[in-house]
Each structure stands twice: as structure tokens, then as C-alpha cells.
Amino acid sequence: MTEYSVLIGGKAGDGIAQAGQLIASIFNDLGYHIYQYIDYPSLIRGGHNFCIIRASEKPVMAHRSGIDLILALDQKTADLHKQKLQAHGTVIYDSSRVNTEGQPLGIQEIIDLYQGRPIMGNTAIIGAFCGCCGIPWGRAEKVIRKNLLKETDTNILIAREAYAKVSRCMDIQPLDGGHARPMLSGNEWIGLGLLAGGIDAYVAYPMTPSSGVLHYLASVADEAGIDVVHPESEIAVILMALGYSYVGKKSAVGTSGGGFCLMTEALSLAGMAELPIVIVMSQRGGPSTGLPTYTAQSDLLFACHAGQGEFPRLITAPGTPDEAYLWAAEAVHIAWKCQVPAIILSDKTLSEGIYTAGSEPQIRSAPVLSAPSFPYMRYADTPDGISPLLTPPSRDEVIKVNSYAHDYAGISIEDPEMVMTMVHKRLRKAENLADYTDKPGAVYLGGIPTSETAILCWGSP
């Protein structure tokens, strides 16, 4: 199988993420499938940032350990990653900042020649990458022009100069029959899935690594016809979203573990009041502030048991961008069908990884909700525990939701018999949830069917 792995690294502020995405775009233009991993510390400036771009003739969902080419804009990149270099690999490095073996590149001299800015060093090393790999300059220039919309001509001159200064070390050819595909982050896939599920509003307070969902949906809010709101805190986020749900507007929120901690009281409110809501929880290292920019998968049990008391919930943990899209949409459908909270468990690897798109997964149609009867009882008892849903405004009908123990009409009660009736009513939804999720795509089966050993896993690779 034809595939390549390229690592580019430097300091925060060197434009490493953008440079990595530009390299990924060049591979994509050559017809390769892409996975891009972005690593950065929780700093505004300084520290060590790097991207790994894996390009393959087949879809890929993770990076591999061996690196074919390192592009080093600082000494730390060479020192930390050179041991990952394959036997045939090489390092292209900024000769004014790095001392190592490989191909030196006088980046500062090139920048000075064309009166560029220091950050254009990443453009120079991209040009060197293209020259080293034998990528035709015309294809490289086309991608650079498409992606660098500011000071484009200066960037092109710098990249072209660097392209001519390096020796050929690899031969990367366009794939036969290959074509460029859309490249999206996992968070963008989740956002698209929420839109496919029919959300009317997305409410979030930025928290790495879920913030990309907020950024993406804010960028398309007018086109998609949805509200995107950034309140003052995670507590305000979920309460505002539940307000949307009460009036019949499908809402979703986004956060990470620390923000989800603040949301748990309102999560219980959603369980008791039977208000549907979708929660995107992208995991990072904990406890507490933990590791804001690194991945973890330690919040599954927290998601299962968050909130006081017992109430059913849907938890889905997609492992690929296709699954993220599919189950974000399904989470909206199921939350509204069963009137429960639905939690999408992502993580930094999936949320911030960048992937080329495959075929669009098929989304099931939104479920048909039960028609209410009159006089209306918001919490009418039913065999499956799901009460017919009516939302305000509704003439002559009182639609009362309640966080207290309540009767069929939503009136607060403390009668033990009615309390138990309503507890059992809510818990019966779990059976409906199990039936609804027992569908193709809920679990992926791979490997050898006759194997004596099975490995059970969840989430991203």
C-alpha cells in the first residue's frame, strides 16, 4: 500500500497547524486519503507544536509511528522526533535555528530576499517539502494560492525559492484515478451531523477540544438557519438549551469534562422534566483542568452516571468521522423520540483530527412523534414511558414541566404511589432506547469471525 507520513514542527505562533493543513491539502490534491494529527500545549506562545500528516491510497483514521520526512522549524522538533524517522527518511530543517543531519534550508535568507514576514518560514519549508518529494511545482502553487489568501504573491515567491534549493529525496506521485476530497475535522463532522439531525440551536461555552463544533456552526449559522449562542458559563449553556427544548426547538450543547461537571444539575433537570437535549462532550485528560490539549477516554462512566437520581440517557461514542456524523444526527432523533438527554462522547483525537471525506452516511428519517390527546397531560403514562409531546404556544392548553416529583399534569407531588408510578414511567424509556439503538451501525464488527479472541473497544483509535 502506498502511503507517506510527514511531521512538521515548531513553536506556537509559527503557524504549524496551518502549515500542516496545507501539506495535507497538497496530498489530497494528489488523490490521497488524509489523516492529520495536531499536537500543541496549552500556551499562547512558545512550547512545541507539531502536526503529523498521514497520506494513504486507502482511508486512514490514525497516524503511524514511523515518519518518512521531518520538517523542522526549531531544534526541539529535530531532537524530539528524529528517532521516529524511517531508515529511508530525511529531515529538512531551518539552518539558522536547527543543528542536525539532513537537508539544511536557509529560511531567513529566503524571507529577507522577498521582504517577507517571519511566519512565512512555514511557507518556505512547504515549498522545500514539495521540491524534496518531486511534486510538480504547478500543482503545489495551485494549492498554496487556494489556501493562502493573504500576501499570496510573496508566499508563492518564498515557496518557489525554497522549492528550488533542496535535493530530491522522495518521489511522491499522484494516485491513478485519485481526486481531491473535502477535508474536515471530527468536530466539523459532528456539526454536520447535528444539522442533518435538524437542530434549531447550538449553545456552547468554548472548551477545548469541543470548541471546533461551536466555531464551525457559528460560521454556517445564517446559511443553516440556526441560532448559535455563546453564553457566560456552562451552567447558562445547558439551561438556555433546555429552554429551547421546552418551546419545541431542537438544541445541542458542547463542552468537555470540566464543563460537563457544571452541567450535571441541569442534566438531572432534563431527566426529571423529560426535556430532550443533545450534549457533545469531547474528552481530554483530567481530573480538573487536567490536560486541556491532549486526548483521553476517561469519562465514559461519568457520562453514564452523571446527575442525581435515576433516569435513562443515550450515550454514543463514535470512533470515525463517518460515525461522528451518523450518530450526531441519530442523537438528535433519539433524544426527541424518547424525550431524554443524549450524550455524544468524542475525544481530542477525533474532534481535532482532520480527515478526508468518504461517502456520506445515510441518516434515518426523523422519528414521528406521538400526537397528543386533549385535555393535555405533559407526563401522561404510556406503555413505553414516552408521553405525547406538545410545546407552547398552544391555545387553551397548559404545558407544565417540573423539576420536582410531579403527576401526569406536571403538578408537584410527594405521594409515594404517584412518585413510584412516575419513576417507573421514566425508566421504561430505557427499553425503547435499547430497541432503537439495536440497528446496523450501532456496533462495528471487524476482523476474523471465527477467532477465539474478541477485543471490545470504543471511541476513536
C-alpha positions as CSV (number, residue, x, y, z in Angstrom):
1,M,0.0,0.0,0.0
2,T,1.3,3.4,-1.0
3,E,1.4,5.8,2.0
4,Y,3.5,8.5,3.5
5,S,3.9,10.2,6.9
6,V,5.2,13.7,7.2
7,L,5.8,15.6,10.5
8,I,6.2,19.4,10.7
9,G,7.1,21.1,14.0
10,G,8.0,24.4,15.5
11,K,7.0,26.8,18.2
12,A,3.5,28.1,18.9
13,G,3.0,31.1,16.7
14,D,5.0,29.6,13.8
15,G,1.7,28.6,12.0
16,I,2.3,24.9,12.4
17,A,-1.4,23.9,12.3
18,Q,-2.0,25.9,9.1
19,A,1.2,24.6,7.5
20,G,0.2,21.0,8.4
21,Q,-3.2,21.6,6.8
22,L,-1.6,22.9,3.7
23,I,0.6,19.8,3.4
24,A,-2.5,17.7,3.9
25,S,-4.2,19.7,1.1
26,I,-1.3,19.0,-1.3
27,F,-1.5,15.3,-0.6
28,N,-5.3,15.5,-1.0
29,D,-4.9,17.2,-4.4
30,L,-2.7,14.2,-5.4
31,G,-5.6,11.9,-4.7
32,Y,-4.5,10.5,-1.3
33,H,-6.7,9.9,1.8
34,I,-5.6,12.0,4.7
35,Y,-5.4,11.9,8.5
36,Q,-3.8,14.9,10.2
37,Y,-3.0,14.9,13.9
38,I,-2.3,18.2,15.6
39,D,-0.3,18.4,18.9
40,Y,0.0,21.6,20.9
41,P,0.5,22.6,24.5
42,S,-1.9,24.9,26.5
43,L,0.2,28.0,25.7
44,I,-0.4,31.2,23.7
45,R,3.2,31.4,22.6
46,G,6.2,29.1,22.9
47,G,6.2,25.4,23.7
48,H,6.4,22.7,21.0
49,N,3.8,22.3,18.3
50,F,3.7,19.6,15.7
51,C,1.5,18.0,13.1
52,I,1.7,14.6,11.6
53,I,0.1,14.2,8.2
54,R,-0.5,10.6,7.0
55,A,-1.4,10.2,3.4
56,S,-2.5,6.8,2.0
57,E,-4.2,5.3,-1.0
58,K,-6.8,3.9,1.4
59,P,-8.8,5.7,4.2
60,V,-6.8,6.2,7.4
61,M,-8.0,7.1,10.9
62,A,-4.8,7.4,12.8
63,H,-1.1,8.3,12.4
64,R,1.6,5.6,12.4
65,S,4.8,5.5,14.4
66,G,7.3,5.8,11.5
67,I,7.9,9.1,9.9
68,D,9.2,9.5,6.3
69,L,10.0,13.2,6.3
70,I,10.5,15.7,9.2
71,L,10.2,19.4,8.5
72,A,11.9,21.1,11.5
73,L,11.4,24.8,12.1
74,D,13.1,24.6,15.6
75,Q,15.7,22.5,17.4
76,K,13.1,20.7,19.6
77,T,11.4,19.2,16.5
78,A,14.6,17.5,15.4
79,D,15.6,16.4,18.9
80,L,12.2,15.0,19.9
81,H,11.2,13.3,16.7
82,K,14.3,12.2,14.8
83,Q,14.1,8.7,16.5
84,K,10.8,8.2,14.7
85,L,12.4,8.7,11.3
86,Q,12.4,5.7,9.0
87,A,15.7,4.3,7.6
88,H,15.0,6.0,4.2
89,G,13.7,9.2,5.8
90,T,15.3,12.6,6.0
91,V,15.0,16.0,7.8
92,I,14.6,19.3,6.1
93,Y,15.5,22.0,8.7
94,D,15.9,25.7,9.1
95,S,19.7,26.1,9.1
96,S,19.5,29.3,11.2
97,R,17.7,27.6,14.1
98,V,18.4,23.9,13.9
99,N,21.6,21.8,14.0
100,T,21.0,18.3,12.8
101,E,21.6,15.9,9.9
102,G,19.6,16.2,6.7
103,Q,18.9,18.9,4.2
104,P,19.6,22.5,5.5
105,L,17.4,25.3,4.3
106,G,18.3,29.0,4.7
107,I,14.8,30.1,5.6
108,Q,15.7,33.5,6.9
109,E,17.7,34.3,3.8
110,I,14.8,33.5,1.6
111,I,12.4,35.6,3.7
112,D,14.8,38.5,3.6
113,L,15.2,38.2,-0.2
114,Y,11.5,38.7,-0.8
115,Q,10.9,41.0,2.2
116,G,8.5,38.6,3.8
117,R,7.4,38.2,7.5
118,P,9.0,35.7,9.9
119,I,5.8,33.5,9.9
120,M,6.4,32.9,6.2
121,G,9.1,30.4,7.2
122,N,6.4,27.8,7.2
123,T,5.7,28.6,3.6
124,A,9.3,28.2,2.8
125,I,9.5,24.8,4.3
126,I,6.3,23.7,2.5
127,G,8.0,24.7,-0.8
128,A,11.0,22.7,0.3
129,F,8.8,19.7,1.1
130,C,7.3,19.8,-2.5
131,G,10.7,20.1,-4.1
132,C,12.2,17.3,-2.0
133,C,9.3,15.0,-2.9
134,G,9.2,15.7,-6.6
135,I,5.7,17.2,-6.5
136,P,5.2,19.3,-9.7
137,W,5.5,23.0,-8.9
138,G,2.3,23.8,-10.8
139,R,0.2,21.6,-8.5
140,A,1.9,22.9,-5.4
141,E,1.4,26.5,-6.4
142,K,-2.3,25.9,-7.2
143,V,-2.9,24.5,-3.6
144,I,-0.9,27.3,-2.0
145,R,-2.8,30.0,-3.9
146,K,-6.1,28.4,-2.9
147,N,-5.2,28.3,0.8
148,L,-3.1,31.3,1.5
149,L,-5.3,34.3,0.6
150,K,-3.2,37.0,2.3
151,E,0.1,38.2,0.8
152,T,-0.3,35.3,-1.7
153,D,2.3,36.5,-4.2
154,T,5.0,36.9,-1.5
155,N,4.2,33.5,-0.2
156,I,4.4,32.0,-3.7
157,L,7.8,33.6,-4.3
158,I,9.2,32.3,-1.0
159,A,7.8,28.8,-1.5
160,R,9.2,28.7,-5.1
161,E,12.7,29.8,-4.0
162,A,12.8,27.0,-1.3
163,Y,11.4,24.5,-3.8
164,A,14.5,25.1,-6.0
165,K,17.0,24.9,-3.1
166,V,16.5,21.3,-2.0
167,S,17.6,18.0,-3.5
168,R,15.1,15.3,-4.4
169,C,14.7,12.7,-1.6
170,M,11.4,11.1,-2.3
171,D,9.1,10.5,-5.3
172,I,5.5,11.2,-4.4
173,Q,3.3,10.6,-7.5
174,P,-0.4,11.4,-8.0
175,L,-2.6,8.3,-7.5
176,D,-4.1,6.9,-10.6
177,G,-7.8,7.8,-10.6
178,G,-7.4,9.8,-7.4
179,H,-9.2,13.0,-6.8
180,A,-9.4,15.7,-4.1
181,R,-11.9,15.2,-1.4
182,P,-13.4,17.5,1.2
183,M,-11.2,17.7,4.3
184,L,-13.0,18.1,7.7
185,S,-12.2,17.9,11.3
186,G,-14.1,15.5,13.5
187,N,-15.8,18.5,15.2
188,E,-17.0,19.6,11.8
189,W,-18.3,16.2,11.1
190,I,-20.2,16.3,14.4
191,G,-21.6,19.8,13.5
192,L,-22.8,18.5,10.1
193,G,-24.4,15.5,11.8
194,L,-26.3,17.8,14.2
195,L,-27.5,19.9,11.2
196,A,-28.6,16.7,9.5
197,G,-30.5,15.8,12.7
198,G,-32.4,19.0,12.4
199,I,-31.1,21.1,15.3
200,D,-32.5,24.6,15.6
201,A,-29.9,25.9,18.1
202,Y,-26.4,25.2,19.3
203,V,-25.4,26.7,22.6
204,A,-21.8,26.4,23.9
205,Y,-19.1,28.0,26.0
206,P,-15.7,27.3,24.4
207,M,-13.8,24.5,25.9
208,T,-11.0,22.5,24.2
209,P,-11.4,20.1,22.4
210,S,-15.1,20.7,21.7
211,S,-14.7,24.3,20.6
212,G,-14.4,23.4,16.9
213,V,-18.1,22.5,16.8
214,L,-19.0,26.0,18.1
215,H,-16.7,27.6,15.6
216,Y,-18.0,25.6,12.6
217,L,-21.7,26.0,13.4
218,A,-21.2,29.7,14.1
219,S,-19.6,30.0,10.6
220,V,-22.6,28.4,8.9
221,A,-25.4,29.6,11.2
222,D,-27.0,32.1,8.8
223,E,-26.9,29.6,5.9
224,A,-28.2,26.8,8.0
225,G,-30.9,28.9,9.7
226,I,-30.0,28.0,13.2
227,D,-29.2,30.0,16.4
228,V,-25.7,29.7,17.7
229,V,-25.3,31.2,21.2
230,H,-22.2,31.7,23.4
231,P,-23.5,32.4,27.0
232,E,-21.4,33.3,30.0
233,S,-20.9,29.9,31.5
234,E,-21.6,26.2,31.1
235,I,-24.5,26.4,33.5
236,A,-26.1,29.1,31.4
237,V,-25.4,27.0,28.3
238,I,-27.4,23.9,29.3
239,L,-30.3,25.9,30.9
240,M,-30.7,28.0,27.8
241,A,-30.7,24.9,25.6
242,L,-33.4,23.3,27.8
243,G,-35.4,26.5,27.3
244,Y,-35.1,25.9,23.6
245,S,-36.3,22.3,24.1
246,Y,-39.3,23.4,26.1
247,V,-40.6,25.5,23.3
248,G,-40.0,22.7,20.7
249,K,-36.7,23.8,19.3
250,K,-34.1,21.1,18.9
251,S,-31.0,22.1,20.8
252,A,-27.5,20.8,21.4
253,V,-24.7,21.9,23.6
254,G,-20.9,21.3,23.5
255,T,-18.3,21.0,26.3
256,S,-15.5,18.9,27.7
257,G,-15.3,17.1,31.1
258,G,-14.9,20.2,33.3
259,G,-17.8,21.9,31.7
260,F,-19.9,18.8,31.8
261,C,-19.3,18.8,35.6
262,L,-21.1,22.2,35.8
263,M,-23.9,20.9,33.6
264,T,-24.8,17.9,35.7
265,E,-27.5,19.5,37.9
266,A,-29.3,20.7,34.7
267,L,-28.8,17.2,33.2
268,S,-30.9,15.9,36.1
269,L,-33.4,18.6,35.3
270,A,-33.6,17.3,31.8
271,G,-34.1,13.7,33.1
272,M,-36.9,14.7,35.5
273,A,-38.6,17.2,33.3
274,E,-38.2,14.8,30.3
275,L,-36.7,17.5,28.1
276,P,-34.7,16.3,25.1
277,I,-31.2,17.7,24.7
278,V,-28.0,16.6,22.9
279,I,-24.7,17.1,24.7
280,V,-21.4,16.9,22.8
281,M,-18.7,16.0,25.3
282,S,-15.3,15.9,23.8
283,Q,-12.9,14.3,26.3
284,R,-9.5,15.5,27.4
285,G,-7.1,14.5,30.2
286,G,-8.4,15.0,33.8
287,P,-9.2,15.3,36.6
288,S,-9.9,19.1,37.0
289,T,-8.2,21.3,34.4
290,G,-6.0,18.3,33.6
291,L,-4.5,18.3,30.1
292,P,-6.6,20.8,28.1
293,T,-5.0,20.0,24.7
294,Y,-4.4,16.2,25.0
295,T,-6.7,13.3,24.4
296,A,-8.3,10.9,26.9
297,Q,-11.2,8.4,27.1
298,S,-11.7,8.5,30.8
299,D,-15.2,10.0,31.1
300,L,-17.4,7.1,30.0
301,L,-18.6,6.1,33.5
302,F,-19.0,9.8,34.4
303,A,-21.3,10.2,31.4
304,C,-23.2,7.0,32.4
305,H,-23.9,8.1,35.9
306,A,-23.8,11.9,36.0
307,G,-26.7,13.6,37.8
308,Q,-28.5,12.6,40.9
309,G,-31.3,10.0,40.8
310,E,-32.0,7.6,38.0
311,F,-33.1,8.5,34.5
312,P,-32.4,7.0,31.1
313,R,-30.0,8.6,28.7
314,L,-28.4,7.8,25.3
315,I,-24.6,7.6,25.1
316,T,-22.9,7.2,21.8
317,A,-19.1,7.1,21.3
318,P,-18.2,7.4,17.6
319,G,-14.8,6.3,16.6
320,T,-14.6,7.6,13.0
321,P,-15.7,10.8,11.2
322,D,-18.5,8.8,9.4
323,E,-19.7,7.5,12.8
324,A,-19.5,11.1,14.3
325,Y,-21.7,12.4,11.5
326,L,-24.2,9.5,11.7
327,W,-24.6,9.4,15.5
328,A,-24.7,13.1,15.9
329,A,-27.8,13.1,13.7
330,E,-29.2,9.9,15.4
331,A,-28.6,11.5,18.8
332,V,-31.0,14.4,17.9
333,H,-33.6,11.9,16.6
334,I,-33.4,9.6,19.6
335,A,-33.4,12.4,22.2
336,W,-36.6,13.8,20.8
337,K,-38.2,10.4,20.2
338,C,-37.6,9.3,23.8
339,Q,-37.5,12.7,25.5
340,V,-34.1,12.0,27.1
341,P,-30.7,13.5,27.2
342,A,-28.3,12.2,24.5
343,I,-24.6,12.4,25.0
344,I,-22.1,12.2,22.2
345,L,-18.7,11.2,23.6
346,S,-15.9,12.3,21.4
347,D,-12.2,13.0,22.4
348,K,-9.4,15.3,21.3
349,T,-8.1,12.8,18.7
350,L,-11.4,12.5,16.9
351,S,-12.6,16.1,17.5
352,E,-9.4,17.9,16.2
353,G,-8.1,15.3,13.8
354,I,-8.6,16.2,10.1
355,Y,-9.9,13.6,7.7
356,T,-10.8,13.4,4.0
357,A,-14.4,12.7,3.5
358,G,-15.8,9.3,2.3
359,S,-19.3,8.7,1.1
360,E,-22.0,10.5,3.1
361,P,-23.5,8.1,5.6
362,Q,-27.3,7.5,5.3
363,I,-29.3,9.2,8.0
364,R,-32.6,7.6,9.0
365,S,-35.6,9.9,8.8
366,A,-36.6,11.7,11.9
367,P,-39.0,9.6,14.0
368,V,-42.7,10.5,14.0
369,L,-43.7,11.8,17.5
370,S,-46.9,10.7,19.1
371,A,-49.8,13.0,18.7
372,P,-51.1,14.5,22.0
373,S,-54.6,14.0,23.2
374,F,-56.7,16.6,25.0
375,P,-57.1,17.7,27.7
376,Y,-53.3,17.6,27.5
377,M,-51.2,15.9,30.2
378,R,-47.5,16.6,29.7
379,Y,-46.5,13.4,31.6
380,A,-49.3,11.1,30.6
381,D,-48.4,7.5,31.4
382,T,-47.9,5.3,28.4
383,P,-46.7,1.7,27.9
384,D,-43.3,2.7,26.7
385,G,-42.9,5.6,29.1
386,I,-42.9,8.2,26.4
387,S,-45.6,10.9,26.8
388,P,-47.1,12.6,23.7
389,L,-45.2,15.9,23.3
390,L,-46.8,19.3,22.9
391,T,-44.9,22.5,23.1
392,P,-46.0,26.1,23.7
393,P,-47.7,28.2,22.5
394,S,-50.8,26.0,22.4
395,R,-54.2,27.7,22.8
396,D,-56.2,26.6,25.9
397,E,-53.6,24.0,27.0
398,V,-51.3,24.3,30.0
399,I,-47.9,22.8,29.3
400,K,-46.1,22.5,32.6
401,V,-42.7,21.0,33.0
402,N,-41.3,20.5,36.5
403,S,-38.0,19.5,38.2
404,Y,-40.0,18.4,41.3
405,A,-41.5,15.0,41.6
406,H,-44.8,15.5,39.7
407,D,-48.0,13.9,38.5
408,Y,-49.3,13.5,34.9
409,A,-50.1,17.2,34.6
410,G,-46.7,18.3,35.9
411,I,-48.1,19.4,39.3
412,S,-45.6,18.9,42.2
413,I,-46.5,15.9,44.4
414,E,-45.0,13.9,47.3
415,D,-47.4,11.0,47.3
416,P,-45.3,7.8,47.3
417,E,-47.6,5.8,45.0
418,M,-47.5,8.6,42.3
419,V,-43.8,9.1,42.8
420,M,-43.1,5.4,42.1
421,T,-45.5,5.4,39.1
422,M,-43.6,8.3,37.5
423,V,-40.2,6.7,38.3
424,H,-41.2,3.5,36.6
425,K,-42.6,5.5,33.7
426,R,-39.3,7.3,33.1
427,L,-37.2,4.1,33.4
428,R,-39.4,2.3,30.8
429,K,-37.8,4.5,28.2
430,A,-34.6,2.5,28.6
431,E,-36.2,-0.5,26.9
432,N,-37.2,1.8,24.0
433,L,-33.7,3.2,23.8
434,A,-32.3,-0.3,23.6
435,D,-34.6,-1.2,20.8
436,Y,-33.9,2.0,18.9
437,T,-30.2,1.6,19.1
438,D,-30.1,-2.1,18.1
439,K,-29.7,-1.2,14.5
440,P,-27.0,-1.6,11.9
441,G,-24.1,0.8,12.6
442,A,-24.6,0.8,16.4
443,V,-21.6,-1.5,16.7
444,Y,-18.8,-2.1,14.2
445,L,-17.6,-5.7,13.8
446,G,-14.3,-6.3,12.2
447,G,-11.6,-9.0,11.9
448,I,-12.0,-12.8,11.6
449,P,-15.5,-14.0,12.6
450,T,-14.2,-17.4,13.7
451,S,-11.5,-16.0,16.0
452,E,-11.4,-17.3,19.6
453,T,-10.4,-13.9,21.0
454,A,-12.5,-10.8,20.8
455,I,-11.4,-7.3,21.6
456,L,-14.1,-4.9,22.8
457,C,-13.2,-1.2,22.4
458,W,-15.0,2.1,22.0
459,G,-14.3,5.6,20.8
460,S,-11.5,6.8,18.4
461,P,-8.5,4.6,17.5
